[in-house]
Amino acid sequence: MTSRAEKIGLVSAYCAIAVALGIYPYDRQDWALENSVPFLEGLAAIIYYRFRKVEFTRLCYYLIFVHLVVQMIGGHYTYARVPLFDWLRDYFHWSRNHYDRLAHFALGFCLYPPIREICLRRTPLKASRRWAAFFTLTTICAIAGLWEVWEWLVAAGTHSDLGEAYLGTQGDPWDAQKDIVLAPIGAVAALFALTKFHDAALAKIPAD
């Protein structure tokens, strides 16, 4: 299990990164919008932990941390302007900055184990790992779709320049559809890459 000191360290690191990336972001309004969803995700995780008394495995804590950091970086620069991916765009002659693609892939990859863990420890799906995997994948698909709907609603409710910066479509009319697909692709990648390690971590914790 993850020690109290380790969890405090992760929370402290998250807060430090959030403060650092909150200083002079590219666009303050876009930064606030981009960080709204990660903030709600973190709040939901805290509420779930507080009221359900569920201790995640170490793997899940670190993956959630990585997911939130990826979102914060995108909020600081805006997803269309992350410097490393500007360099990659120019070096590989890509048509756009693909950081937002990475973020949507990371959503599926990083959140697959935590959602799977909830299924296996707190639902009747614990009786079947295959059904738990299926439900986790469908949940990731739902989250990806709802994320795009949220972006559309927020962009529609703001002025055009801010809405365009928030959506980060970079002229791609199929941006939303590609983003929705990348989340389950990330989840499938996690299924194959992390299931063995996740099962080993789950085997070390007492039965709920």
Secondary structure as UniProt FT lines:
FT   HELIX           4..22
FT   HELIX           28..34
FT   HELIX           36..52
FT   HELIX           58..77
FT   TURN            79..80
FT   HELIX           83..92
FT   HELIX           99..122
FT   HELIX           124..127
FT   HELIX           129..156
FT   HELIX           160..167
FT   TURN            170..171
FT   TURN            173..174
FT   HELIX           175..203
//
